[in-house]
């Protein structure tokens, strides 16, 4: 039998499993000597406990928490805020997988942060690395009216199962992403996860889940494939466990670029995957060909709405997902003061925050308190759905800066565009798609371009940050990825391109129910390209500096 040639990361994992790095990580932290850290630990294995080497790789780290379904409480959020203030220069970012990231940490900070997180009942195990990542869900799981099935406990049980597996799941070919929810609008994006479980009703009127497998974005995006079977609630963990095992045993380990489950599903097909799952769980799953791609919306329930129990939830839009420690403390204090019972808080995949369990009589008071703290709950629709990845400020993979640029562009668009419905705008620093640019209404992916008018000191066109622009994407029953309409638009002028597209959509749509994707689909690509490029070619165009 021919020997498989393993990639570099596979060889590193063979030398020492990422799961085994914890004690070394704590030892390095105790010593406080960055230069003493083994290179393979620093660059790879630390990720198994949420620790990433931060650009410019001079001694600082990023730390990602594991928060299944984005579920936290006021005490936890207040504790996280204190850690941000003490160790992370006073801010944190919400990710598109419903958790927090800290920046600017030193190796000495890691052990005390881990100890503090443990006291909050929070950990970072499997937050990164070739493992099952943070399980995502609808932020209103167990709360929203018309919910198909309550998946709030299923999220926790599934996440606990992955963690309890330990070394069984600590050496997968690549990361494995899970989404599960019973949301009526399927906001948890099951189509772009390795396993996407969505609320469904069986032909016998039982509540359970449909299942999609092999989704993922990055450089080669794939929508997940329907298996056409109905998953009963008690089958969620066994089926998920079986799929992770199949990925571990059959997934590709030669090239990192082909190591995701999506490539195995594409090569083997859904029937093969289903057969392997049924062999492992020793049960035939209930066939239901009607369970294909569910309808879905780019929305995370921002706004105000009534819960099943009569109390209310309140959404707080967080511009590009970045929060100061004061923001976090104010949100935690407001939830503690005005919410009742469990006083739940949820992070969303659009990088926002929801406070649950608010009595109706307290709604106006909590909104006033948040507004006084600079956290207005009513804003321009774009603030709800504009997201950004980490970008070149901290990420070693990013080509361009995104966070500060996204903030400036959002401010500009709020002042200069008229819109009555959210549009999903994604600022992504590289093709790896952490901010999901391929499924956004307006997807921006970083590149480098020559400035149309500026010259460098050698009298040649100045190379600057730029974005390629994708339009026309949609998730749901008929999913499609966005297409590149315009390339290399300078980052300092991208606000003009986006504003022109939004203005033309708003003016030329059929009515207020006419979706952006529908308008794009019936507008000729050359017209769209002109709308994006023309404003940037005006010699009087005013640049926007981040």
Rosetta blueprint (number, residue, H / E / L):
1 X L
2 X L
3 X L
4 X L
5 X L
6 X L
7 X L
8 X H
9 X H
10 X H
11 X H
12 X H
13 X H
14 X H
15 X H
16 X L
17 X L
18 X H
19 X H
20 X H
21 X H
22 X H
23 X H
24 X H
25 X H
26 X H
27 X H
28 X H
29 X H
30 X H
31 X H
32 X L
33 X L
34 X H
35 X H
36 X H
37 X L
38 X L
39 X H
40 X H
41 X H
42 X H
43 X H
44 X L
45 X H
46 X H
47 X H
48 X H
49 X H
50 X L
51 X E
52 X E
53 X E
54 X L
55 X L
56 X L
57 X L
58 X L
59 X L
60 X L
61 X E
62 X E
63 X E
64 X E
65 X L
66 X E
67 X L
68 X H
69 X H
70 X H
71 X E
72 X E
73 X E
74 X H
75 X H
76 X H
77 X H
78 X H
79 X H
80 X H
81 X H
82 X H
83 X H
84 X H
85 X H
86 X H
87 X H
88 X L
89 X L
90 X L
91 X E
92 X E
93 X E
94 X E
95 X L
96 X L
97 X L
98 X L
99 X L
100 X E
101 X E
102 X E
103 X E
104 X E
105 X E
106 X L
107 X H
108 X H
109 X H
110 X H
111 X H
112 X H
113 X H
114 X H
115 X H
116 X H
117 X H
118 X H
119 X H
120 X L
121 X L
122 X L
123 X E
124 X L
125 X L
126 X L
127 X L
128 X L
129 X L
130 X L
131 X L
132 X E
133 X L
134 X L
135 X L
136 X E
137 X L
138 X L
139 X L
140 X L
141 X L
142 X L
143 X L
144 X E
145 X L
146 X L
147 X L
148 X L
149 X L
150 X L
151 X L
152 X H
153 X H
154 X H
155 X H
156 X H
157 X H
158 X H
159 X H
160 X H
161 X H
162 X H
163 X H
164 X H
165 X H
166 X H
167 X H
168 X H
169 X L
170 X L
171 X L
172 X L
173 X L
174 X L
175 X L
176 X E
177 X L
178 X E
179 X E
180 X E
181 X E
182 X L
183 X L
184 X L
185 X L
186 X L
187 X L
188 X L
189 X L
190 X H
191 X H
192 X H
193 X L
194 X L
195 X E
196 X E
197 X E
198 X E
199 X E
200 X E
201 X E
202 X L
203 X L
204 X L
205 X L
206 X L
207 X E
208 X E
209 X E
210 X E
211 X E
212 X E
213 X E
214 X L
215 X L
216 X E
217 X L
218 X L
219 X L
220 X L
221 X L
222 X E
223 X L
224 X L
225 X E
226 X E
227 X L
228 X L
229 X E
230 X E
231 X E
232 X E
233 X H
234 X H
235 X H
236 X H
237 X H
238 X H
239 X H
240 X H
241 X H
242 X H
243 X H
244 X H
245 X H
246 X H
247 X H
248 X H
249 X H
250 X H
251 X L
252 X L
253 X L
254 X L
255 X L
256 X H
257 X H
258 X H
259 X L
260 X L
261 X H
262 X H
263 X H
264 X H
265 X H
266 X H
267 X H
268 X H
269 X L
270 X H
271 X H
272 X H
273 X H
274 X H
275 X H
276 X H
277 X H
278 X H
279 X H
280 X H
281 X H
282 X L
283 X L
284 X L
285 X L
286 X E
287 X E
288 X L
289 X L
290 X L
291 X L
292 X L
293 X L
294 X L
295 X L
296 X L
297 X L
298 X L
299 X L
300 X L
301 X L
302 X L
303 X L
304 X E
305 X E
306 X E
307 X E
308 X L
309 X L
310 X L
311 X L
312 X E
313 X E
314 X E
315 X E
316 X E
317 X L
318 X L
319 X H
320 X H
321 X H
322 X E
323 X E
324 X E
325 X H
326 X H
327 X H
328 X H
329 X H
330 X H
331 X H
332 X H
333 X H
334 X H
335 X H
336 X H
337 X H
338 X H
339 X E
340 X L
341 X L
342 X L
343 X L
344 X E
345 X E
346 X E
347 X E
348 X L
349 X L
350 X L
351 X L
352 X L
353 X E
354 X E
355 X E
356 X E
357 X E
358 X E
359 X L
360 X H
361 X H
362 X H
363 X H
364 X H
365 X H
366 X H
367 X H
368 X H
369 X H
370 X H
371 X H
372 X H
373 X L
374 X L
375 X L
376 X L
377 X L
378 X L
379 X L
380 X L
381 X H
382 X H
383 X H
384 X H
385 X H
386 X E
387 X E
388 X E
389 X L
390 X L
391 X L
392 X L
393 X L
394 X L
395 X L
396 X L
397 X L
398 X L
399 X L
400 X L
401 X L
402 X L
403 X H
404 X H
405 X H
406 X H
407 X H
408 X H
409 X H
410 X H
411 X H
412 X H
413 X H
414 X H
415 X H
416 X H
417 X L
418 X L
419 X L
420 X L
421 X L
422 X L
423 X L
424 X L
425 X E
426 X E
427 X E
428 X E
429 X L
430 X L
431 X L
432 X L
433 X L
434 X L
435 X L
436 X L
437 X H
438 X H
439 X H
440 X L
441 X L
442 X E
443 X E
444 X E
445 X E
446 X E
447 X E
448 X E
449 X E
450 X E
451 X E
452 X E
453 X E
454 X E
455 X E
456 X L
457 X L
458 X L
459 X L
460 X L
461 X E
462 X E
463 X E
464 X E
465 X E
466 X E
467 X E
468 X E
469 X E
470 X E
471 X E
472 X L
473 X L
474 X E
475 X L
476 X L
477 X L
478 X L
479 X L
480 X E
481 X L
482 X L
483 X E
484 X E
485 X E
486 X E
487 X E
488 X E
489 X E
490 X E
491 X H
492 X H
493 X H
494 X H
495 X H
496 X H
497 X H
498 X H
499 X H
500 X H
501 X H
502 X H
503 X H
504 X H
505 X H
506 X H
507 X H
508 X H
509 X L
510 X L
511 X L
512 X L
513 X L
514 X L
515 X L
516 X H
517 X H
518 X H
519 X H
520 X H
521 X H
522 X H
523 X L
524 X L
525 X H
526 X H
527 X H
528 X H
529 X H
530 X H
531 X H
532 X H
533 X H
534 X H
535 X H
536 X H
537 X H
538 X L
539 X L
540 X L
541 X L
542 X L
543 X L
544 X L
545 X L
546 X L
